[in-house]
Amino acid sequence: MKITETVRQFAEPVVQAHGCSLWDVEYVREGADWFLRLYIDKPGGVDINDCEAISRAVDPILDEKDPIPDSYSFEVCSAGLERVLKRPGDFEQFLGSMVLVRLYKPVDGRKEIVGTLTGYEDGAVTITVNGSPVRFEKNEVALVRLYVEF
C-alpha cells in the first residue's frame, strides 16, 4: 500500500474528530527534502489553530506507526481556495465551479484553460468556455484545480 493511503487510513478519523475533513495526503520531494502533508478542510474554512491541533494529534501516531523509514518534514495545511481536484468525489462536489485545467500539450496554443466544470467521467473532464463545452481526456490533463478570480 502506498504511504499516502496508509497515512490517510489512520489520519482521517483524527482529522474528523477535530471537526475537519481530510482533503488530501501528499508525500513529495522538494529539493533534497521529503514532505508529508495533510490537506484539511471544513465549512467556513480552516485556520492555523485547526492545523496545529491536528498536527499535534497525528504526530505521535506517525511516530508509533512509522510508515516512512526515511527522514521527512510533517505539515498540516488548509486545502486552500484553489485546491487541486483529484478524486471523482472532488469533481462531483465542485460541478458548476470555475476551474483551471492544465494540459500536458497545448491546445490552440494554450496549456491552461479556465472554464466552468460541467462534467467528469472516467477521468475525462468537461468544462464550459464561453458557452461551449470542451472535453479533455484523462491522458491530456496534467492537473485540475479550482480557480478563483481576485
C-alpha positions in Angstrom: 0.0 0.0 0.0 1.2 3.5 -0.8 2.5 5.7 2.0 -0.2 8.3 1.4 -3.0 5.6 1.6 -1.5 4.2 4.8 -1.4 7.7 6.4 -4.9 8.5 5.2 -6.3 5.4 6.9 -5.1 6.4 10.4 -5.2 10.2 10.0 -8.7 10.6 8.6 -10.5 9.6 11.9 -8.3 12.1 13.8 -9.0 14.9 11.4 -12.7 14.2 11.5 -12.6 14.1 15.3 -11.3 17.7 15.1 -14.3 18.8 13.0 -12.5 18.8 9.7 -12.3 16.6 6.6 -9.1 15.2 5.1 -8.9 16.6 1.6 -5.6 15.0 0.5 -2.4 13.4 1.7 0.8 14.2 -0.2 4.3 12.7 0.2 6.6 14.7 -2.1 10.3 15.5 -2.6 11.2 19.2 -2.8 14.9 19.7 -3.4 16.8 17.3 -1.1 13.9 17.1 1.4 10.8 15.0 1.7 7.5 16.3 3.0 4.4 14.6 4.3 1.5 16.9 4.1 -2.1 16.6 5.2 -4.5 19.0 3.5 -7.6 19.6 5.6 -10.9 21.5 5.0 -14.1 22.4 6.9 -17.1 24.5 6.3 -16.2 28.2 6.8 -12.5 27.4 6.2 -9.6 26.1 8.2 -7.4 28.3 10.4 -4.0 27.9 12.0 -5.5 26.5 15.2 -7.1 23.6 13.3 -3.8 22.8 11.5 -1.9 22.9 14.8 -4.4 20.8 16.7 -4.4 18.1 14.0 -0.7 18.2 13.7 -0.2 17.6 17.4 -2.8 14.8 17.3 -1.4 13.0 14.3 2.3 13.4 15.0 2.5 10.8 17.8 0.6 8.3 15.7 3.1 8.8 12.9 5.9 8.1 15.4 4.2 5.0 16.6 3.2 3.6 13.2 6.4 4.7 11.4 5.0 4.4 7.9 8.0 6.3 6.4 11.5 4.9 7.1 13.4 8.0 5.8 13.6 11.5 7.3 10.8 13.9 6.3 9.0 17.0 7.5 5.4 16.7 8.5 2.9 19.6 7.8 -0.8 20.1 8.1 -2.2 22.7 5.7 -5.5 24.1 4.5 -6.7 22.7 1.2 -7.0 26.3 0.1 -9.3 28.2 -2.2 -7.5 27.0 -5.4 -7.2 23.3 -4.3 -6.4 20.5 -6.8 -9.2 18.2 -7.7 -8.1 14.6 -7.8 -10.8 12.1 -6.9 -14.2 11.6 -8.6 -15.9 12.9 -5.5 -13.9 16.1 -5.7 -15.2 16.7 -9.2 -18.8 15.9 -8.2 -18.6 18.3 -5.2 -17.4 21.2 -7.4 -19.6 20.8 -10.5 -20.6 24.3 -11.6 -17.4 25.8 -10.2 -14.7 27.7 -12.1 -11.7 25.5 -12.7 -8.3 25.8 -14.3 -7.3 22.8 -16.5 -3.6 22.4 -17.1 -2.7 20.3 -20.1 0.4 18.2 -20.9 0.4 19.6 -24.5 -1.0 22.9 -25.8 -4.5 23.0 -27.4 -4.9 26.1 -29.6 -1.6 27.4 -28.3 -2.6 27.2 -24.6 -1.7 24.7 -21.8 -4.0 26.3 -19.3 -7.7 26.8 -19.9 -10.2 28.3 -17.4 -13.9 27.4 -17.5 -16.9 26.1 -15.6 -16.7 22.4 -14.6 -19.7 20.8 -16.2 -18.7 17.1 -16.3 -16.4 14.3 -15.1 -16.5 10.8 -16.5 -13.8 8.1 -16.0 -11.0 10.8 -15.8 -12.3 12.9 -18.7 -13.1 16.5 -17.7 -15.6 18.7 -19.4 -15.6 22.5 -18.9 -17.7 25.2 -20.5 -15.7 28.0 -22.0 -17.6 31.0 -23.5 -20.8 28.9 -23.6 -19.2 25.9 -25.4 -18.4 22.6 -23.7 -14.8 21.4 -24.1 -13.9 17.8 -23.2 -10.4 16.8 -22.2 -9.4 13.1 -21.9 -7.6 11.8 -18.9 -4.3 11.4 -20.7 -4.4 15.1 -21.8 -4.9 16.5 -18.3 -2.0 17.3 -16.1 -4.0 19.0 -13.3 -7.4 20.5 -12.5 -7.8 23.0 -9.7 -10.4 25.4 -8.5 -10.0 28.8 -10.0 -10.6 32.0 -8.0 -10.5 35.4 -9.7 -9.0 38.0 -7.3 
